[in-house]
Amino acid sequence: MVNRASTAEPGKNAAFDDGMASASPRVLVVEDDRDVAGLVGRELRALGFTVDVMGFAEDALAAARETEYSLMVVDIGLPDRDGLELVREMRKRSIAAPILMVTARGKVEDKVSGLANGADDYLVKPFAVPELRARIAALLRRPSSMKDNRLVVANIVVDRDALEAIVGGVSAPLTRKQFQLLELLARRKNHMTPKRMIEEALYSFSDEVSGNAIEAHISKLRQVLHSVGAEAKVETRRGIGYRLVETTRCNQMMKRPGPADLARLDPDGAFAARLAEDRLALARFADLLEYNPTDDDVLADLESLAHRLVGAAGTFGYPEISEAALALENGVHAARSSMQSGYAAAAPSLDLLIGAIDAAVPPIRQITKN
């Protein structure tokens, strides 16, 4: 159960004005994860925006009808209504502000649906804060009707209108499936994309997919990118997935945050404290599943927690925690889908995730032991 008041930044109402002059651009953030909402709000206020934060679609729609926003940042997974429905309803009511959708859903179909329903851009969790700032700046520079149909990774340009990838000015000889795969990886640049997500993006439910089909597509894509001199490569993390990363050091925007960056992203330590709570919850889940390894309610709650950590931890600068959470989410999802023992499927990933939290945030180990 989500408390409406808890969706705003701590100490604020569900919608708040940070006290800036009324002439400053006003942004509506629709996000029910209070950690992510607080982070986005802080970043936007630091850029000079007045920010309203809503955790429910119903409240966001009412605010958008009464207030002229320069931009709206909308999460898809809201507690009372799907974010896509909210965007569609806003466009029906002629609310024309640019909309950036922020979500953990990475399937091509989700992106297409978001853009088709009226969103202007799409950002997948976990995201780097500099990327969030860059996308917001780009949206404010252009008319809201313009859609960003080109993705750029190093010297690779993925043109989704022409269904073509240009590498260093040369067209890459990609098949349709290889292009779809590159587009997905480019959209999720630097973030792990699980095999299951790739299968869902490349194939319909009626397609028969061989066990090594994705590996074959990845191998062919690597060969093509190498042959045309791409300054990016597809990395494999066994048991987790694949990601497209730049091989040059020219893009400092996506560098891993250092101590100073982490302090800025979480200045009051609220997210670190939340991680401490999550670590305790993970330990309790391990005990519950050891006692009853097929309890679907427990598995569903564990999958939900892992899903939240995938986006939030990565956004706050903890990539190891995010990747370990993704492995846990995939393992639990597979166990629930096949009726396997939840404990057997989750135990290794649970240990990995707890270890990642302890390693990334050493003070948490002390907190949880006291």
C-alpha positions in Angstrom: 0.0 0.0 0.0 1.5 3.4 -1.1 0.8 6.4 1.1 0.1 9.4 -1.0 1.9 11.8 1.3 5.0 9.6 1.2 5.5 10.0 -2.6 6.6 13.6 -2.2 10.1 14.5 -1.1 10.4 14.1 2.7 9.1 17.2 4.5 7.2 18.4 1.5 3.5 18.1 0.4 2.7 15.9 -2.6 3.0 18.9 -4.8 5.5 21.6 -3.7 6.9 24.9 -4.9 10.6 25.3 -3.9 10.2 29.0 -3.4 11.9 30.1 -6.7 10.6 33.0 -8.7 7.5 32.4 -10.6 9.3 33.2 -13.8 11.5 30.1 -13.6 10.5 27.1 -15.7 8.1 24.7 -13.9 8.5 20.9 -14.1 6.1 18.2 -13.0 7.7 15.0 -11.8 5.3 12.0 -11.6 7.2 9.2 -9.7 6.0 7.0 -6.8 9.5 5.9 -5.7 10.3 8.6 -3.2 14.1 8.1 -3.5 14.1 8.6 -7.3 11.6 11.4 -7.1 13.7 13.2 -4.5 16.9 12.8 -6.6 15.2 14.0 -9.8 13.7 16.9 -7.9 17.0 18.0 -6.4 18.7 17.9 -9.8 16.0 19.9 -11.4 15.9 22.5 -8.7 19.7 22.8 -8.9 19.3 23.7 -12.6 16.9 26.5 -11.7 13.5 24.8 -12.2 10.5 25.0 -9.9 9.4 21.4 -9.3 6.2 19.8 -8.4 6.3 16.1 -7.4 3.3 13.7 -7.6 3.2 10.1 -6.8 -0.2 9.3 -8.3 -1.6 9.8 -11.8 -4.8 11.2 -10.6 -3.1 14.1 -8.7 -0.7 14.6 -11.7 -3.5 15.0 -14.1 -5.3 17.5 -11.9 -2.0 19.5 -11.5 -1.3 19.5 -15.3 -4.8 20.8 -16.0 -4.4 23.7 -13.6 -0.7 24.6 -14.2 1.3 25.4 -17.2 4.4 23.2 -17.1 7.5 23.6 -19.2 8.2 19.9 -19.0 6.8 16.7 -17.4 8.8 13.7 -16.2 6.5 10.7 -15.9 7.2 7.2 -14.6 5.2 4.4 -16.3 4.6 2.2 -13.2 2.3 4.3 -11.0 0.2 2.8 -8.2 -3.2 4.0 -9.3 -2.9 4.1 -13.1 -0.5 3.2 -15.8 1.7 6.1 -16.8 1.0 5.5 -20.5 -2.7 6.0 -19.8 -1.9 9.2 -18.0 0.2 10.6 -20.9 -2.6 9.6 -23.4 -5.2 11.4 -21.2 -3.0 14.5 -21.0 -2.7 14.7 -24.8 -6.5 14.2 -25.2 -6.9 17.2 -22.9 -4.5 19.3 -25.1 -1.8 19.4 -22.5 1.1 20.1 -24.8 4.1 20.2 -22.5 7.0 17.9 -23.5 7.0 14.6 -21.7 10.0 12.5 -20.7 8.9 9.0 -19.7 11.2 7.3 -17.1 10.7 3.6 -16.5 12.3 0.3 -15.9 10.5 -1.2 -18.9 13.1 -1.6 -21.6 11.2 -3.5 -24.3 11.0 -1.9 -27.8 7.2 -2.3 -27.6 7.1 -0.2 -24.4 9.1 2.6 -26.0 7.0 2.6 -29.2 3.9 2.6 -27.1 5.1 5.5 -25.0 6.0 7.6 -28.0 2.8 6.7 -29.8 0.7 7.8 -26.8 2.3 11.2 -26.7 5.6 11.0 -24.9 8.5 13.0 -26.5 11.4 10.9 -25.2 12.1 7.8 -23.2 14.7 7.1 -20.4 15.2 3.6 -19.0 16.1 3.0 -15.4 18.7 2.9 -14.1 19.9 6.1 -15.7 22.9 8.4 -15.2 21.9 11.8 -13.8 23.9 13.7 -16.5 21.9 11.8 -19.1 18.7 12.9 -17.4 19.9 16.5 -17.5 20.9 16.3 -21.1 17.6 14.9 -22.2 15.7 17.5 -20.3 17.8 20.2 -21.9 17.2 18.8 -25.3 13.4 18.6 -24.9 13.3 22.2 -23.7 15.3 23.3 -26.8 12.9 21.8 -29.3 9.2 21.8 -30.1 7.3 19.2 -28.1 6.1 17.6 -31.4 9.6 16.7 -32.4 10.5 13.1 -31.6 14.1 11.9 -31.1 14.4 9.1 -33.6 18.2 8.9 -33.6 20.3 7.3 -31.0 24.0 8.0 -30.8 26.6 5.8 -29.1 30.2 6.8 -29.7 30.5 6.9 -33.6 27.4 4.8 -34.1 24.1 6.6 -35.1 21.0 4.4 -35.0 18.3 6.0 -37.2 15.0 4.5 -36.3 13.1 6.2 -39.1 15.5 4.9 -41.8 16.0 1.5 -39.9 19.7 2.0 -40.5 22.9 2.2 -38.4 25.6 4.6 -39.6 29.1 3.9 -38.2 31.7 6.6 -38.9 29.6 7.7 -41.9 29.3 4.2 -43.3 26.1 2.2 -43.3 26.4 -1.0 -41.3 25.2 -4.2 -43.1 22.7 -5.3 -40.4 19.7 -7.7 -40.8 16.4 -6.6 -39.3 16.9 -8.6 -36.1 20.4 -7.3 -35.7 19.1 -3.7 -36.1 16.4 -4.3 -33.6 19.0 -5.7 -31.2 21.4 -2.7 -31.7 18.5 -0.3 -31.2 17.6 -1.9 -27.9 21.1 -2.0 -26.6 21.8 1.6 -27.8 18.7 2.8 -25.9 19.9 1.1 -22.8 23.5 2.2 -23.3 25.8 1.2 -20.5 23.0 -0.7 -18.7 22.6 -4.5 -18.6 19.8 -5.9 -20.8 18.7 -9.4 -19.8 18.3 -12.1 -22.4 14.6 -12.4 -21.6 14.1 -8.8 -22.5 15.9 -9.2 -25.8 13.8 -12.2 -26.7 10.6 -10.3 -25.9 11.7 -7.4 -28.1 12.8 -9.5 -31.1 10.2 -12.2 -31.2 6.4 -12.5 -30.8 4.8 -15.0 -28.6 4.1 -17.3 -31.5 7.7 -17.5 -32.7 9.8 -20.5 -31.9 13.1 -19.4 -30.5 16.1 -21.7 -30.2 18.1 -21.8 -27.0 21.1 -20.0 -28.6 19.3 -17.6 -30.9 20.1 -14.5 -28.9 23.7 -15.5 -28.5 23.9 -16.0 -32.3 22.5 -12.5 -32.9 24.9 -11.0 -30.4 27.9 -12.7 -32.1 26.8 -11.5 -35.5 26.2 -8.0 -34.3 29.7 -7.9 -32.7 31.2 -9.0 -36.0 29.5 -6.3 -37.9 30.3 -3.5 -35.5 34.0 -4.6 -35.5 34.1 -4.8 -39.3 32.9 -1.2 -39.7 35.2 0.2 -37.0 32.6 0.9 -34.3 33.9 2.6 -31.2 31.6 0.6 -29.0 31.3 -3.1 -28.1 28.7 -5.5 -26.7 29.7 -6.8 -23.3 28.4 -10.0 -21.8 27.8 -10.5 -18.1 27.1 -14.2 -17.6 23.8 -14.9 -15.9 22.8 -11.2 -16.1 22.7 -10.0 -19.8 24.4 -7.8 -22.3 25.2 -4.1 -22.7 26.6 -1.7 -25.3 29.5 0.3 -24.0 31.9 2.8 -25.6 35.4 1.6 -26.1 36.8 5.2 -26.1 37.1 7.5 -23.1 35.7 10.6 -24.9 32.3 10.4 -23.2 32.9 11.4 -19.6 29.1 11.9 -19.0 28.5 8.3 -18.3 31.5 7.7 -16.1 31.0 5.8 -12.9 30.3 8.3 -10.0 33.0 8.8 -7.5 32.7 9.6 -3.8 32.0 13.3 -4.5 29.3 12.4 -7.0 27.6 9.9 -4.6 27.6 12.6 -1.8 25.9 15.0 -4.2 23.3 12.4 -5.4 22.4 11.4 -1.8 23.4 14.4 0.3 21.4 13.5 3.4 22.1 9.8 3.2 18.4 8.9 2.8 19.0 6.4 0.0 21.9 4.8 1.8 19.6 4.3 4.8 16.9 2.9 2.5 19.5 0.4 1.2 20.2 -0.6 4.8 16.5 -1.4 5.2 16.4 -3.2 1.9 19.4 -5.4 3.0 17.5 -6.4 6.2 14.5 -7.2 4.0 16.6 -9.3 1.7 17.9 -11.3 4.7 14.3 -11.9 5.9 13.3 -13.1 2.4 16.1 -15.6 2.5 14.9 -17.0 5.8 11.3 -17.1 4.5 12.2 -18.9 1.3 14.3 -21.4 3.1 11.3 -22.3 5.2 8.8 -22.3 2.4 10.6 -22.2 -1.0 7.5 -22.1 -3.2 5.6 -19.2 -1.4 4.5 -17.1 -4.4 3.5 -14.1 -2.3 7.0 -14.0 -0.8 8.5 -14.5 -4.3 6.3 -11.7 -5.7 7.4 -9.3 -3.0 11.0 -10.2 -3.5 10.8 -9.7 -7.3 9.2 -6.3 -6.7 12.0 -5.2 -4.3 14.6 -6.4 -6.8 12.9 -4.6 -9.6 12.9 -1.3 -7.6 16.6 -1.7 -6.8 17.5 -2.2 -10.4 16.4 1.3 -11.3 17.0 3.2 -8.0 20.5 1.8 -7.2 21.8 2.3 -10.7 20.5 5.9 -10.8 22.1 6.7 -7.4 25.5 5.5 -8.6 25.7 1.9 -7.4 26.0 -0.2 -10.7 27.0 -3.4 -8.9 23.9 -3.3 -6.7 21.8 -2.6 -9.8 23.2 -5.5 -11.7 23.0 -7.9 -8.8 19.3 -6.9 -8.3 18.7 -7.5 -12.0 20.1 -11.1 -11.7 17.9 -11.7 -8.7 14.8 -10.3 -10.5 15.4 -12.5 -13.5 16.0 -15.6 -11.3 12.9 -15.1 -9.2 10.8 -14.3 -12.3 12.0 -17.6 -13.9 11.2 -19.5 -10.8 7.7 -18.1 -10.6 7.1 -18.8 -14.3 8.2 -22.4 -14.1 7.1 -23.3 -10.6 10.6 -24.0 -9.5 11.9 -23.8 -6.0 12.2 -20.1 -5.2 14.9 -20.7 -2.7 17.1 -22.6 -5.1 16.6 -19.9 -7.8 17.0 -16.9 -5.5 19.7 -18.0 -2.9 22.8 -17.3 -5.1 21.5 -14.0 -6.4 20.3 -13.0 -2.9 23.8 -13.6 -1.5 25.3 -11.7 -4.4 23.0 -8.7 -3.9 23.6 -8.5 -0.2 27.3 -8.7 -0.8 27.1 -5.9 -3.4 25.3 -3.7 -0.9 27.9 -4.4 1.8 30.8 -3.8 -0.6 29.4 -0.6 -2.1 28.2 1.0 1.0 30.4 -0.2 3.9 28.5 1.8 6.6 25.5 -0.3 5.9 27.3 -3.4 7.2 27.8 -1.6 10.5 24.2 -0.4 10.7 22.8 -3.9 10.1 25.0 -5.5 12.6 24.1 -3.2 15.4 
